[in-house]
């Protein structure tokens, strides 16, 4: 199962890890991740895109991609270190208008009671 989509998904991951956020987001914008049969891969992709937006402090985009990740792997979000780190970061800095959504995700993954 190696093809253009898998290469693109790995490219996003590599660019994100290398700190090349703009390039990672450019590649991500040109991928249809819904073609991937793997829910885990879709979740990971959404988290990596969320991390890119987190580095740019674009909180609305971070929340959106966290919710996409949660839709693809709700049980995995609770134990995923990147997901938990992103939510913790948002809890500290997100604008008050975003706090209800952030707190809702935080409760669902067990960061808040």
Phi and psi restraints in degrees (range 20) as a CNS / XPLOR table:
assign (resid 1 and name C) (resid 2 and name N)
       (resid 2 and name CA) (resid 2 and name C) 1.0 -114.2 20.0 2
assign (resid 2 and name N) (resid 2 and name CA)
       (resid 2 and name C) (resid 3 and name N) 1.0 121.2 20.0 2
assign (resid 2 and name C) (resid 3 and name N)
       (resid 3 and name CA) (resid 3 and name C) 1.0 -160.9 20.0 2
assign (resid 3 and name N) (resid 3 and name CA)
       (resid 3 and name C) (resid 4 and name N) 1.0 -167.2 20.0 2
assign (resid 3 and name C) (resid 4 and name N)
       (resid 4 and name CA) (resid 4 and name C) 1.0 -58.9 20.0 2
assign (resid 4 and name N) (resid 4 and name CA)
       (resid 4 and name C) (resid 5 and name N) 1.0 -38.4 20.0 2
assign (resid 4 and name C) (resid 5 and name N)
       (resid 5 and name CA) (resid 5 and name C) 1.0 -64.6 20.0 2
assign (resid 5 and name N) (resid 5 and name CA)
       (resid 5 and name C) (resid 6 and name N) 1.0 -46.1 20.0 2
assign (resid 5 and name C) (resid 6 and name N)
       (resid 6 and name CA) (resid 6 and name C) 1.0 -63.7 20.0 2
assign (resid 6 and name N) (resid 6 and name CA)
       (resid 6 and name C) (resid 7 and name N) 1.0 -39.7 20.0 2
assign (resid 6 and name C) (resid 7 and name N)
       (resid 7 and name CA) (resid 7 and name C) 1.0 -62.5 20.0 2
assign (resid 7 and name N) (resid 7 and name CA)
       (resid 7 and name C) (resid 8 and name N) 1.0 -44.2 20.0 2
assign (resid 7 and name C) (resid 8 and name N)
       (resid 8 and name CA) (resid 8 and name C) 1.0 -62.0 20.0 2
assign (resid 8 and name N) (resid 8 and name CA)
       (resid 8 and name C) (resid 9 and name N) 1.0 -42.7 20.0 2
assign (resid 8 and name C) (resid 9 and name N)
       (resid 9 and name CA) (resid 9 and name C) 1.0 -61.8 20.0 2
assign (resid 9 and name N) (resid 9 and name CA)
       (resid 9 and name C) (resid 10 and name N) 1.0 -41.9 20.0 2
assign (resid 9 and name C) (resid 10 and name N)
       (resid 10 and name CA) (resid 10 and name C) 1.0 -69.3 20.0 2
assign (resid 10 and name N) (resid 10 and name CA)
       (resid 10 and name C) (resid 11 and name N) 1.0 -34.5 20.0 2
assign (resid 10 and name C) (resid 11 and name N)
       (resid 11 and name CA) (resid 11 and name C) 1.0 -62.4 20.0 2
assign (resid 11 and name N) (resid 11 and name CA)
       (resid 11 and name C) (resid 12 and name N) 1.0 -44.1 20.0 2
assign (resid 11 and name C) (resid 12 and name N)
       (resid 12 and name CA) (resid 12 and name C) 1.0 -58.8 20.0 2
assign (resid 12 and name N) (resid 12 and name CA)
       (resid 12 and name C) (resid 13 and name N) 1.0 -45.4 20.0 2
assign (resid 12 and name C) (resid 13 and name N)
       (resid 13 and name CA) (resid 13 and name C) 1.0 -61.5 20.0 2
assign (resid 13 and name N) (resid 13 and name CA)
       (resid 13 and name C) (resid 14 and name N) 1.0 -46.7 20.0 2
assign (resid 13 and name C) (resid 14 and name N)
       (resid 14 and name CA) (resid 14 and name C) 1.0 -64.7 20.0 2
assign (resid 14 and name N) (resid 14 and name CA)
       (resid 14 and name C) (resid 15 and name N) 1.0 -45.7 20.0 2
assign (resid 14 and name C) (resid 15 and name N)
       (resid 15 and name CA) (resid 15 and name C) 1.0 -63.5 20.0 2
assign (resid 15 and name N) (resid 15 and name CA)
       (resid 15 and name C) (resid 16 and name N) 1.0 -40.9 20.0 2
assign (resid 15 and name C) (resid 16 and name N)
       (resid 16 and name CA) (resid 16 and name C) 1.0 -62.3 20.0 2
assign (resid 16 and name N) (resid 16 and name CA)
       (resid 16 and name C) (resid 17 and name N) 1.0 -46.4 20.0 2
assign (resid 16 and name C) (resid 17 and name N)
       (resid 17 and name CA) (resid 17 and name C) 1.0 -66.3 20.0 2
assign (resid 17 and name N) (resid 17 and name CA)
       (resid 17 and name C) (resid 18 and name N) 1.0 -28.7 20.0 2
assign (resid 17 and name C) (resid 18 and name N)
       (resid 18 and name CA) (resid 18 and name C) 1.0 -82.5 20.0 2
assign (resid 18 and name N) (resid 18 and name CA)
       (resid 18 and name C) (resid 19 and name N) 1.0 -4.3 20.0 2
assign (resid 18 and name C) (resid 19 and name N)
       (resid 19 and name CA) (resid 19 and name C) 1.0 83.9 20.0 2
assign (resid 19 and name N) (resid 19 and name CA)
       (resid 19 and name C) (resid 20 and name N) 1.0 9.2 20.0 2
assign (resid 19 and name C) (resid 20 and name N)
       (resid 20 and name CA) (resid 20 and name C) 1.0 -90.5 20.0 2
assign (resid 20 and name N) (resid 20 and name CA)
       (resid 20 and name C) (resid 21 and name N) 1.0 70.2 20.0 2
assign (resid 20 and name C) (resid 21 and name N)
       (resid 21 and name CA) (resid 21 and name C) 1.0 -62.8 20.0 2
assign (resid 21 and name N) (resid 21 and name CA)
       (resid 21 and name C) (resid 22 and name N) 1.0 -44.8 20.0 2
assign (resid 21 and name C) (resid 22 and name N)
       (resid 22 and name CA) (resid 22 and name C) 1.0 -61.2 20.0 2
assign (resid 22 and name N) (resid 22 and name CA)
       (resid 22 and name C) (resid 23 and name N) 1.0 -42.6 20.0 2
assign (resid 22 and name C) (resid 23 and name N)
       (resid 23 and name CA) (resid 23 and name C) 1.0 -66.9 20.0 2
assign (resid 23 and name N) (resid 23 and name CA)
       (resid 23 and name C) (resid 24 and name N) 1.0 -41.4 20.0 2
assign (resid 23 and name C) (resid 24 and name N)
       (resid 24 and name CA) (resid 24 and name C) 1.0 -60.6 20.0 2
assign (resid 24 and name N) (resid 24 and name CA)
       (resid 24 and name C) (resid 25 and name N) 1.0 -43.9 20.0 2
assign (resid 24 and name C) (resid 25 and name N)
       (resid 25 and name CA) (resid 25 and name C) 1.0 -69.0 20.0 2
assign (resid 25 and name N) (resid 25 and name CA)
       (resid 25 and name C) (resid 26 and name N) 1.0 -35.2 20.0 2
assign (resid 25 and name C) (resid 26 and name N)
       (resid 26 and name CA) (resid 26 and name C) 1.0 -61.5 20.0 2
assign (resid 26 and name N) (resid 26 and name CA)
       (resid 26 and name C) (resid 27 and name N) 1.0 -46.9 20.0 2
assign (resid 26 and name C) (resid 27 and name N)
       (resid 27 and name CA) (resid 27 and name C) 1.0 -64.8 20.0 2
assign (resid 27 and name N) (resid 27 and name CA)
       (resid 27 and name C) (resid 28 and name N) 1.0 -43.3 20.0 2
assign (resid 27 and name C) (resid 28 and name N)
       (resid 28 and name CA) (resid 28 and name C) 1.0 -59.4 20.0 2
assign (resid 28 and name N) (resid 28 and name CA)
       (resid 28 and name C) (resid 29 and name N) 1.0 -37.8 20.0 2
assign (resid 28 and name C) (resid 29 and name N)
       (resid 29 and name CA) (resid 29 and name C) 1.0 -64.1 20.0 2
assign (resid 29 and name N) (resid 29 and name CA)
       (resid 29 and name C) (resid 30 and name N) 1.0 -20.4 20.0 2
assign (resid 29 and name C) (resid 30 and name N)
       (resid 30 and name CA) (resid 30 and name C) 1.0 -103.0 20.0 2
assign (resid 30 and name N) (resid 30 and name CA)
       (resid 30 and name C) (resid 31 and name N) 1.0 11.7 20.0 2
assign (resid 30 and name C) (resid 31 and name N)
       (resid 31 and name CA) (resid 31 and name C) 1.0 -110.7 20.0 2
assign (resid 31 and name N) (resid 31 and name CA)
       (resid 31 and name C) (resid 32 and name N) 1.0 141.3 20.0 2
assign (resid 31 and name C) (resid 32 and name N)
       (resid 32 and name CA) (resid 32 and name C) 1.0 -104.5 20.0 2
assign (resid 32 and name N) (resid 32 and name CA)
       (resid 32 and name C) (resid 33 and name N) 1.0 88.2 20.0 2
assign (resid 32 and name C) (resid 33 and name N)
       (resid 33 and name CA) (resid 33 and name C) 1.0 -65.6 20.0 2
assign (resid 33 and name N) (resid 33 and name CA)
       (resid 33 and name C) (resid 34 and name N) 1.0 -18.1 20.0 2
assign (resid 33 and name C) (resid 34 and name N)
       (resid 34 and name CA) (resid 34 and name C) 1.0 -66.4 20.0 2
assign (resid 34 and name N) (resid 34 and name CA)
       (resid 34 and name C) (resid 35 and name N) 1.0 -13.2 20.0 2
assign (resid 34 and name C) (resid 35 and name N)
       (resid 35 and name CA) (resid 35 and name C) 1.0 -73.7 20.0 2
assign (resid 35 and name N) (resid 35 and name CA)
       (resid 35 and name C) (resid 36 and name N) 1.0 -19.2 20.0 2
assign (resid 35 and name C) (resid 36 and name N)
       (resid 36 and name CA) (resid 36 and name C) 1.0 -74.4 20.0 2
assign (resid 36 and name N) (resid 36 and name CA)
       (resid 36 and name C) (resid 37 and name N) 1.0 128.0 20.0 2
assign (resid 36 and name C) (resid 37 and name N)
       (resid 37 and name CA) (resid 37 and name C) 1.0 -74.5 20.0 2
assign (resid 37 and name N) (resid 37 and name CA)
       (resid 37 and name C) (resid 38 and name N) 1.0 -12.0 20.0 2
assign (resid 37 and name C) (resid 38 and name N)
       (resid 38 and name CA) (resid 38 and name C) 1.0 -90.3 20.0 2
assign (resid 38 and name N) (resid 38 and name CA)
       (resid 38 and name C) (resid 39 and name N) 1.0 114.1 20.0 2
assign (resid 38 and name C) (resid 39 and name N)
       (resid 39 and name CA) (resid 39 and name C) 1.0 -64.3 20.0 2
assign (resid 39 and name N) (resid 39 and name CA)
       (resid 39 and name C) (resid 40 and name N) 1.0 -36.8 20.0 2
assign (resid 39 and name C) (resid 40 and name N)
       (resid 40 and name CA) (resid 40 and name C) 1.0 -62.6 20.0 2
assign (resid 40 and name N) (resid 40 and name CA)
       (resid 40 and name C) (resid 41 and name N) 1.0 -40.7 20.0 2
assign (resid 40 and name C) (resid 41 and name N)
       (resid 41 and name CA) (resid 41 and name C) 1.0 -67.7 20.0 2
assign (resid 41 and name N) (resid 41 and name CA)
       (resid 41 and name C) (resid 42 and name N) 1.0 -38.5 20.0 2
assign (resid 41 and name C) (resid 42 and name N)
       (resid 42 and name CA) (resid 42 and name C) 1.0 -62.7 20.0 2
assign (resid 42 and name N) (resid 42 and name CA)
       (resid 42 and name C) (resid 43 and name N) 1.0 -41.1 20.0 2
assign (resid 42 and name C) (resid 43 and name N)
       (resid 43 and name CA) (resid 43 and name C) 1.0 -65.0 20.0 2
assign (resid 43 and name N) (resid 43 and name CA)
       (resid 43 and name C) (resid 44 and name N) 1.0 -46.4 20.0 2
assign (resid 43 and name C) (resid 44 and name N)
       (resid 44 and name CA) (resid 44 and name C) 1.0 -61.0 20.0 2
assign (resid 44 and name N) (resid 44 and name CA)
       (resid 44 and name C) (resid 45 and name N) 1.0 -42.4 20.0 2
assign (resid 44 and name C) (resid 45 and name N)
       (resid 45 and name CA) (resid 45 and name C) 1.0 -59.1 20.0 2
assign (resid 45 and name N) (resid 45 and name CA)
       (resid 45 and name C) (resid 46 and name N) 1.0 -47.0 20.0 2
assign (resid 45 and name C) (resid 46 and name N)
       (resid 46 and name CA) (resid 46 and name C) 1.0 -61.7 20.0 2
assign (resid 46 and name N) (resid 46 and name CA)
       (resid 46 and name C) (resid 47 and name N) 1.0 -39.3 20.0 2
assign (resid 46 and name C) (resid 47 and name N)
       (resid 47 and name CA) (resid 47 and name C) 1.0 -67.2 20.0 2
assign (resid 47 and name N) (resid 47 and name CA)
       (resid 47 and name C) (resid 48 and name N) 1.0 -39.0 20.0 2
assign (resid 47 and name C) (resid 48 and name N)
       (resid 48 and name CA) (resid 48 and name C) 1.0 -66.9 20.0 2
assign (resid 48 and name N) (resid 48 and name CA)
       (resid 48 and name C) (resid 49 and name N) 1.0 -38.8 20.0 2
assign (resid 48 and name C) (resid 49 and name N)
       (resid 49 and name CA) (resid 49 and name C) 1.0 -66.8 20.0 2
assign (resid 49 and name N) (resid 49 and name CA)
       (resid 49 and name C) (resid 50 and name N) 1.0 -40.3 20.0 2
assign (resid 49 and name C) (resid 50 and name N)
       (resid 50 and name CA) (resid 50 and name C) 1.0 -59.5 20.0 2
assign (resid 50 and name N) (resid 50 and name CA)
       (resid 50 and name C) (resid 51 and name N) 1.0 -40.9 20.0 2
assign (resid 50 and name C) (resid 51 and name N)
       (resid 51 and name CA) (resid 51 and name C) 1.0 -64.3 20.0 2
assign (resid 51 and name N) (resid 51 and name CA)
       (resid 51 and name C) (resid 52 and name N) 1.0 -38.7 20.0 2
assign (resid 51 and name C) (resid 52 and name N)
       (resid 52 and name CA) (resid 52 and name C) 1.0 -59.4 20.0 2
assign (resid 52 and name N) (resid 52 and name CA)
       (resid 52 and name C) (resid 53 and name N) 1.0 -46.2 20.0 2
assign (resid 52 and name C) (resid 53 and name N)
       (resid 53 and name CA) (resid 53 and name C) 1.0 -68.0 20.0 2
assign (resid 53 and name N) (resid 53 and name CA)
       (resid 53 and name C) (resid 54 and name N) 1.0 -31.2 20.0 2
assign (resid 53 and name C) (resid 54 and name N)
       (resid 54 and name CA) (resid 54 and name C) 1.0 -63.0 20.0 2
assign (resid 54 and name N) (resid 54 and name CA)
       (resid 54 and name C) (resid 55 and name N) 1.0 -40.4 20.0 2
assign (resid 54 and name C) (resid 55 and name N)
       (resid 55 and name CA) (resid 55 and name C) 1.0 -64.4 20.0 2
assign (resid 55 and name N) (resid 55 and name CA)
       (resid 55 and name C) (resid 56 and name N) 1.0 -25.7 20.0 2
assign (resid 55 and name C) (resid 56 and name N)
       (resid 56 and name CA) (resid 56 and name C) 1.0 -93.9 20.0 2
assign (resid 56 and name N) (resid 56 and name CA)
       (resid 56 and name C) (resid 57 and name N) 1.0 -1.4 20.0 2
assign (resid 56 and name C) (resid 57 and name N)
       (resid 57 and name CA) (resid 57 and name C) 1.0 56.0 20.0 2
assign (resid 57 and name N) (resid 57 and name CA)
       (resid 57 and name C) (resid 58 and name N) 1.0 41.8 20.0 2
assign (resid 57 and name C) (resid 58 and name N)
       (resid 58 and name CA) (resid 58 and name C) 1.0 -99.4 20.0 2
assign (resid 58 and name N) (resid 58 and name CA)
       (resid 58 and name C) (resid 59 and name N) 1.0 82.8 20.0 2
assign (resid 58 and name C) (resid 59 and name N)
       (resid 59 and name CA) (resid 59 and name C) 1.0 -61.9 20.0 2
assign (resid 59 and name N) (resid 59 and name CA)
       (resid 59 and name C) (resid 60 and name N) 1.0 -38.4 20.0 2
assign (resid 59 and name C) (resid 60 and name N)
       (resid 60 and name CA) (resid 60 and name C) 1.0 -60.6 20.0 2
assign (resid 60 and name N) (resid 60 and name CA)
       (resid 60 and name C) (resid 61 and name N) 1.0 -41.1 20.0 2
assign (resid 60 and name C) (resid 61 and name N)
       (resid 61 and name CA) (resid 61 and name C) 1.0 -69.0 20.0 2
assign (resid 61 and name N) (resid 61 and name CA)
       (resid 61 and name C) (resid 62 and name N) 1.0 -36.6 20.0 2
assign (resid 61 and name C) (resid 62 and name N)
       (resid 62 and name CA) (resid 62 and name C) 1.0 -61.3 20.0 2
assign (resid 62 and name N) (resid 62 and name CA)
       (resid 62 and name C) (resid 63 and name N) 1.0 -47.5 20.0 2
assign (resid 62 and name C) (resid 63 and name N)
       (resid 63 and name CA) (resid 63 and name C) 1.0 -61.6 20.0 2
assign (resid 63 and name N) (resid 63 and name CA)
       (resid 63 and name C) (resid 64 and name N) 1.0 -45.2 20.0 2
assign (resid 63 and name C) (resid 64 and name N)
       (resid 64 and name CA) (resid 64 and name C) 1.0 -57.6 20.0 2
assign (resid 64 and name N) (resid 64 and name CA)
       (resid 64 and name C) (resid 65 and name N) 1.0 -46.6 20.0 2
assign (resid 64 and name C) (resid 65 and name N)
       (resid 65 and name CA) (resid 65 and name C) 1.0 -74.2 20.0 2
assign (resid 65 and name N) (resid 65 and name CA)
       (resid 65 and name C) (resid 66 and name N) 1.0 -29.6 20.0 2
assign (resid 65 and name C) (resid 66 and name N)
       (resid 66 and name CA) (resid 66 and name C) 1.0 -63.7 20.0 2
assign (resid 66 and name N) (resid 66 and name CA)
       (resid 66 and name C) (resid 67 and name N) 1.0 -40.5 20.0 2
assign (resid 66 and name C) (resid 67 and name N)
       (resid 67 and name CA) (resid 67 and name C) 1.0 -67.0 20.0 2
assign (resid 67 and name N) (resid 67 and name CA)
       (resid 67 and name C) (resid 68 and name N) 1.0 -36.7 20.0 2
assign (resid 67 and name C) (resid 68 and name N)
       (resid 68 and name CA) (resid 68 and name C) 1.0 -63.9 20.0 2
assign (resid 68 and name N) (resid 68 and name CA)
       (resid 68 and name C) (resid 69 and name N) 1.0 -42.2 20.0 2
assign (resid 68 and name C) (resid 69 and name N)
       (resid 69 and name CA) (resid 69 and name C) 1.0 -62.3 20.0 2
assign (resid 69 and name N) (resid 69 and name CA)
       (resid 69 and name C) (resid 70 and name N) 1.0 -43.3 20.0 2
assign (resid 69 and name C) (resid 70 and name N)
       (resid 70 and name CA) (resid 70 and name C) 1.0 -63.5 20.0 2
assign (resid 70 and name N) (resid 70 and name CA)
       (resid 70 and name C) (resid 71 and name N) 1.0 -36.8 20.0 2
assign (resid 70 and name C) (resid 71 and name N)
       (resid 71 and name CA) (resid 71 and name C) 1.0 -64.3 20.0 2
assign (resid 71 and name N) (resid 71 and name CA)
       (resid 71 and name C) (resid 72 and name N) 1.0 -31.0 20.0 2
assign (resid 71 and name C) (resid 72 and name N)
       (resid 72 and name CA) (resid 72 and name C) 1.0 -90.1 20.0 2
assign (resid 72 and name N) (resid 72 and name CA)
       (resid 72 and name C) (resid 73 and name N) 1.0 -18.7 20.0 2
assign (resid 72 and name C) (resid 73 and name N)
       (resid 73 and name CA) (resid 73 and name C) 1.0 -159.4 20.0 2
assign (resid 73 and name N) (resid 73 and name CA)
       (resid 73 and name C) (resid 74 and name N) 1.0 64.3 20.0 2
assign (resid 73 and name C) (resid 74 and name N)
       (resid 74 and name CA) (resid 74 and name C) 1.0 -58.8 20.0 2
assign (resid 74 and name N) (resid 74 and name CA)
       (resid 74 and name C) (resid 75 and name N) 1.0 -37.7 20.0 2
assign (resid 74 and name C) (resid 75 and name N)
       (resid 75 and name CA) (resid 75 and name C) 1.0 -71.7 20.0 2
assign (resid 75 and name N) (resid 75 and name CA)
       (resid 75 and name C) (resid 76 and name N) 1.0 -28.8 20.0 2
assign (resid 75 and name C) (resid 76 and name N)
       (resid 76 and name CA) (resid 76 and name C) 1.0 -76.8 20.0 2
assign (resid 76 and name N) (resid 76 and name CA)
       (resid 76 and name C) (resid 77 and name N) 1.0 -26.9 20.0 2
assign (resid 76 and name C) (resid 77 and name N)
       (resid 77 and name CA) (resid 77 and name C) 1.0 -60.4 20.0 2
assign (resid 77 and name N) (resid 77 and name CA)
       (resid 77 and name C) (resid 78 and name N) 1.0 -35.7 20.0 2
assign (resid 77 and name C) (resid 78 and name N)
       (resid 78 and name CA) (resid 78 and name C) 1.0 -60.8 20.0 2
assign (resid 78 and name N) (resid 78 and name CA)
       (resid 78 and name C) (resid 79 and name N) 1.0 -31.7 20.0 2
assign (resid 78 and name C) (resid 79 and name N)
       (resid 79 and name CA) (resid 79 and name C) 1.0 -110.8 20.0 2
assign (resid 79 and name N) (resid 79 and name CA)
       (resid 79 and name C) (resid 80 and name N) 1.0 -0.2 20.0 2
assign (resid 79 and name C) (resid 80 and name N)
       (resid 80 and name CA) (resid 80 and name C) 1.0 -82.9 20.0 2
assign (resid 80 and name N) (resid 80 and name CA)
       (resid 80 and name C) (resid 81 and name N) 1.0 120.4 20.0 2
assign (resid 80 and name C) (resid 81 and name N)
       (resid 81 and name CA) (resid 81 and name C) 1.0 -61.2 20.0 2
assign (resid 81 and name N) (resid 81 and name CA)
       (resid 81 and name C) (resid 82 and name N) 1.0 -43.5 20.0 2
assign (resid 81 and name C) (resid 82 and name N)
       (resid 82 and name CA) (resid 82 and name C) 1.0 -62.7 20.0 2
assign (resid 82 and name N) (resid 82 and name CA)
       (resid 82 and name C) (resid 83 and name N) 1.0 -45.2 20.0 2
assign (resid 82 and name C) (resid 83 and name N)
       (resid 83 and name CA) (resid 83 and name C) 1.0 -59.6 20.0 2
assign (resid 83 and name N) (resid 83 and name CA)
       (resid 83 and name C) (resid 84 and name N) 1.0 -47.0 20.0 2
assign (resid 83 and name C) (resid 84 and name N)
       (resid 84 and name CA) (resid 84 and name C) 1.0 -63.9 20.0 2
assign (resid 84 and name N) (resid 84 and name CA)
       (resid 84 and name C) (resid 85 and name N) 1.0 -40.4 20.0 2
assign (resid 84 and name C) (resid 85 and name N)
       (resid 85 and name CA) (resid 85 and name C) 1.0 -64.1 20.0 2
assign (resid 85 and name N) (resid 85 and name CA)
       (resid 85 and name C) (resid 86 and name N) 1.0 -42.0 20.0 2
assign (resid 85 and name C) (resid 86 and name N)
       (resid 86 and name CA) (resid 86 and name C) 1.0 -63.8 20.0 2
assign (resid 86 and name N) (resid 86 and name CA)
       (resid 86 and name C) (resid 87 and name N) 1.0 -42.3 20.0 2
assign (resid 86 and name C) (resid 87 and name N)
       (resid 87 and name CA) (resid 87 and name C) 1.0 -67.4 20.0 2
assign (resid 87 and name N) (resid 87 and name CA)
       (resid 87 and name C) (resid 88 and name N) 1.0 -41.9 20.0 2
assign (resid 87 and name C) (resid 88 and name N)
       (resid 88 and name CA) (resid 88 and name C) 1.0 -59.1 20.0 2
assign (resid 88 and name N) (resid 88 and name CA)
       (resid 88 and name C) (resid 89 and name N) 1.0 -42.7 20.0 2
assign (resid 88 and name C) (resid 89 and name N)
       (resid 89 and name CA) (resid 89 and name C) 1.0 -61.1 20.0 2
assign (resid 89 and name N) (resid 89 and name CA)
       (resid 89 and name C) (resid 90 and name N) 1.0 -44.1 20.0 2
assign (resid 89 and name C) (resid 90 and name N)
       (resid 90 and name CA) (resid 90 and name C) 1.0 -66.6 20.0 2
assign (resid 90 and name N) (resid 90 and name CA)
       (resid 90 and name C) (resid 91 and name N) 1.0 -36.1 20.0 2
assign (resid 90 and name C) (resid 91 and name N)
       (resid 91 and name CA) (resid 91 and name C) 1.0 -60.0 20.0 2
assign (resid 91 and name N) (resid 91 and name CA)
       (resid 91 and name C) (resid 92 and name N) 1.0 -32.1 20.0 2
assign (resid 91 and name C) (resid 92 and name N)
       (resid 92 and name CA) (resid 92 and name C) 1.0 -81.4 20.0 2
assign (resid 92 and name N) (resid 92 and name CA)
       (resid 92 and name C) (resid 93 and name N) 1.0 -34.8 20.0 2
assign (resid 92 and name C) (resid 93 and name N)
       (resid 93 and name CA) (resid 93 and name C) 1.0 -120.0 20.0 2
assign (resid 93 and name N) (resid 93 and name CA)
       (resid 93 and name C) (resid 94 and name N) 1.0 -14.1 20.0 2
assign (resid 93 and name C) (resid 94 and name N)
       (resid 94 and name CA) (resid 94 and name C) 1.0 -62.7 20.0 2
assign (resid 94 and name N) (resid 94 and name CA)
       (resid 94 and name C) (resid 95 and name N) 1.0 145.6 20.0 2
assign (resid 94 and name C) (resid 95 and name N)
       (resid 95 and name CA) (resid 95 and name C) 1.0 -60.8 20.0 2
assign (resid 95 and name N) (resid 95 and name CA)
       (resid 95 and name C) (resid 96 and name N) 1.0 153.5 20.0 2
assign (resid 95 and name C) (resid 96 and name N)
       (resid 96 and name CA) (resid 96 and name C) 1.0 -55.1 20.0 2
assign (resid 96 and name N) (resid 96 and name CA)
       (resid 96 and name C) (resid 97 and name N) 1.0 -31.4 20.0 2
assign (resid 96 and name C) (resid 97 and name N)
       (resid 97 and name CA) (resid 97 and name C) 1.0 -68.1 20.0 2
assign (resid 97 and name N) (resid 97 and name CA)
       (resid 97 and name C) (resid 98 and name N) 1.0 -22.6 20.0 2
assign (resid 97 and name C) (resid 98 and name N)
       (resid 98 and name CA) (resid 98 and name C) 1.0 -95.8 20.0 2
assign (resid 98 and name N) (resid 98 and name CA)
       (resid 98 and name C) (resid 99 and name N) 1.0 -13.6 20.0 2
assign (resid 98 and name C) (resid 99 and name N)
       (resid 99 and name CA) (resid 99 and name C) 1.0 -57.2 20.0 2
assign (resid 99 and name N) (resid 99 and name CA)
       (resid 99 and name C) (resid 100 and name N) 1.0 -40.1 20.0 2
assign (resid 99 and name C) (resid 100 and name N)
       (resid 100 and name CA) (resid 100 and name C) 1.0 -58.7 20.0 2
assign (resid 100 and name N) (resid 100 and name CA)
       (resid 100 and name C) (resid 101 and name N) 1.0 -41.3 20.0 2
assign (resid 100 and name C) (resid 101 and name N)
       (resid 101 and name CA) (resid 101 and name C) 1.0 -67.9 20.0 2
assign (resid 101 and name N) (resid 101 and name CA)
       (resid 101 and name C) (resid 102 and name N) 1.0 -42.4 20.0 2
assign (resid 101 and name C) (resid 102 and name N)
       (resid 102 and name CA) (resid 102 and name C) 1.0 -64.1 20.0 2
assign (resid 102 and name N) (resid 102 and name CA)
       (resid 102 and name C) (resid 103 and name N) 1.0 -45.5 20.0 2
assign (resid 102 and name C) (resid 103 and name N)
       (resid 103 and name CA) (resid 103 and name C) 1.0 -64.8 20.0 2
assign (resid 103 and name N) (resid 103 and name CA)
       (resid 103 and name C) (resid 104 and name N) 1.0 -35.1 20.0 2
assign (resid 103 and name C) (resid 104 and name N)
       (resid 104 and name CA) (resid 104 and name C) 1.0 -63.7 20.0 2
assign (resid 104 and name N) (resid 104 and name CA)
       (resid 104 and name C) (resid 105 and name N) 1.0 -45.5 20.0 2
assign (resid 104 and name C) (resid 105 and name N)
       (resid 105 and name CA) (resid 105 and name C) 1.0 -64.0 20.0 2
assign (resid 105 and name N) (resid 105 and name CA)
       (resid 105 and name C) (resid 106 and name N) 1.0 -43.0 20.0 2
assign (resid 105 and name C) (resid 106 and name N)
       (resid 106 and name CA) (resid 106 and name C) 1.0 -59.6 20.0 2
assign (resid 106 and name N) (resid 106 and name CA)
       (resid 106 and name C) (resid 107 and name N) 1.0 -40.4 20.0 2
assign (resid 106 and name C) (resid 107 and name N)
       (resid 107 and name CA) (resid 107 and name C) 1.0 -65.4 20.0 2
assign (resid 107 and name N) (resid 107 and name CA)
       (resid 107 and name C) (resid 108 and name N) 1.0 -43.4 20.0 2
assign (resid 107 and name C) (resid 108 and name N)
       (resid 108 and name CA) (resid 108 and name C) 1.0 -65.6 20.0 2
assign (resid 108 and name N) (resid 108 and name CA)
       (resid 108 and name C) (resid 109 and name N) 1.0 -29.3 20.0 2
assign (resid 108 and name C) (resid 109 and name N)
       (resid 109 and name CA) (resid 109 and name C) 1.0 -98.1 20.0 2
assign (resid 109 and name N) (resid 109 and name CA)
       (resid 109 and name C) (resid 110 and name N) 1.0 5.9 20.0 2
assign (resid 109 and name C) (resid 110 and name N)
       (resid 110 and name CA) (resid 110 and name C) 1.0 87.1 20.0 2
assign (resid 110 and name N) (resid 110 and name CA)
       (resid 110 and name C) (resid 111 and name N) 1.0 18.2 20.0 2
assign (resid 110 and name C) (resid 111 and name N)
       (resid 111 and name CA) (resid 111 and name C) 1.0 -88.2 20.0 2
assign (resid 111 and name N) (resid 111 and name CA)
       (resid 111 and name C) (resid 112 and name N) 1.0 -24.7 20.0 2
assign (resid 111 and name C) (resid 112 and name N)
       (resid 112 and name CA) (resid 112 and name C) 1.0 -127.2 20.0 2
assign (resid 112 and name N) (resid 112 and name CA)
       (resid 112 and name C) (resid 113 and name N) 1.0 153.0 20.0 2
